[in-house]
Amino acid sequence: MKEVISQEVIENFLNGGDPEEFIVGVEYDYPTNTIYKIIQDPEKGKIIKSDSFTPFMWVGDLTDLNFYNNSKAMQKRRMGEFGIIIEKLETHGDERLESGMKFLVKSIKSYTDLISFFRMGGLNPWDEKVRHNFTVLSPVEQYLVQTKKRLFKGIDEYSGVNRFVFDIETTGLDPETCIIILIGVKDNRGLNITIPAFGEDGEKNVLRDFFNI
């Protein structure tokens, strides 16, 4: 007979197990491995708080993928360098679980170190040939999963939260040679515009118009 999950357990899962309220956004700074929580406190207004987490991913069996040229010594050395901890998950002998993501791999240093550990060993977790061996969440998702925090907890009326997002389109990634050609802006109160960068002073003008919104 299957176990029936109570409504209380379901509600706790949906609402998040952490009591912190009024988080309206979470951002991650890669260089410092720092999480920033944007809090819209009903009394104090906007507050930004820093936080931390332990980056992780789920990994399958890499035995036949020539990871670190199958050198356990090299893998162990790199584990120390990148602050890697590998935990074997309980499968209870289940064949499906054994053939799935049965390892939880963490880095006590940073998300970048976690990814670098696999890339240095010859495996890119997003490469089409091997990505089925990895389940990687974004740093923000990892933080929310690990801490059991929930966005907008304690906010009954979402209409009271102003969500503003923008997307900058450029001709490339080199700031010395590439330029901005378009900025898209949108919020949850009806704002939805694109600002093109035409003409000789296009980049200057598009930035001016963007900051004047």
C-alpha positions, 0 to 999 in steps of 0.5 A, spaced: 500 500 500 502 506 497 503 511 503 499 517 503 502 524 503 499 529 508 496 536 506 501 539 511 507 536 508 505 538 501 503 545 503 510 545 507 514 543 500 510 548 496 511 554 501 518 552 503 521 549 509 525 556 511 521 561 514 524 567 511 519 572 508 519 577 502 524 575 498 522 577 491 529 576 487 535 572 488 542 573 484 549 570 484 555 573 483 560 568 480 567 571 482 565 571 489 561 565 490 556 569 493 548 569 493 544 576 494 537 576 496 533 582 494 527 583 500 521 587 499 520 588 506 513 591 507 516 596 513 523 597 511 522 597 504 528 594 499 533 590 502 539 586 499 542 581 504 548 576 502 548 569 503 552 563 501 551 555 499 554 549 497 554 548 490 552 541 488 550 537 482 548 530 481 552 525 477 552 518 474 557 513 473 563 516 469 567 509 469 567 508 461 568 516 460 576 516 461 575 521 466 582 524 468 585 518 464 582 513 469 587 516 474 584 515 481 591 519 483 589 525 479 582 525 480 584 525 488 589 531 487 584 535 483 578 534 488 583 537 493 584 543 489 577 544 487 574 543 494 570 537 491 566 532 496 563 526 493 557 522 496 554 516 494 546 516 494 542 510 497 539 506 491 537 500 496 539 496 490 534 498 485 537 497 478 533 504 475 537 508 481 543 504 480 543 506 473 541 513 474 544 519 478 547 516 484 552 521 486 552 528 489 558 532 488 559 538 491 564 543 492 566 547 498 569 552 494 565 555 489 560 553 483 566 555 478 570 550 482 565 545 481 564 545 474 572 546 473 573 539 476 569 536 471 572 540 465 579 539 467 578 531 467 575 532 460 568 532 461 564 538 460 557 537 463 553 540 458 557 537 452 551 533 448 555 526 448 556 526 456 550 531 459 545 525 460 550 523 466 549 530 469 544 534 472 546 541 474 541 546 476 543 554 476 546 557 482 540 560 484 536 554 483 541 550 487 541 555 493 533 555 493 533 547 493 538 547 499 536 552 503 528 551 502 527 558 501 521 560 497 520 567 493 515 571 494 513 567 501 509 572 505 507 576 500 499 575 499 498 580 493 503 579 487 501 586 484 504 589 489 511 587 487 514 591 481 519 586 477 523 589 472 527 585 467 532 587 461 536 584 456 542 587 452 543 585 445 550 586 443 555 584 437 559 580 441 562 578 448 569 583 447 567 590 450 573 593 446 570 591 439 563 589 440 557 594 441 550 594 444 545 594 439 538 593 443 536 593 450 529 590 451 525 592 458 519 589 461 516 589 468 509 586 471 506 593 470 505 593 463 512 596 461 514 592 455 519 596 450 525 595 446 530 601 445 534 600 439 541 603 438 541 606 431 546 611 428 553 614 430 552 615 437 547 609 438 550 606 443 551 612 447 543 614 446 541 607 448 544 607 454 541 614 456 534 612 454 535 606 458 537 609 465 532 614 464 526 609 464 
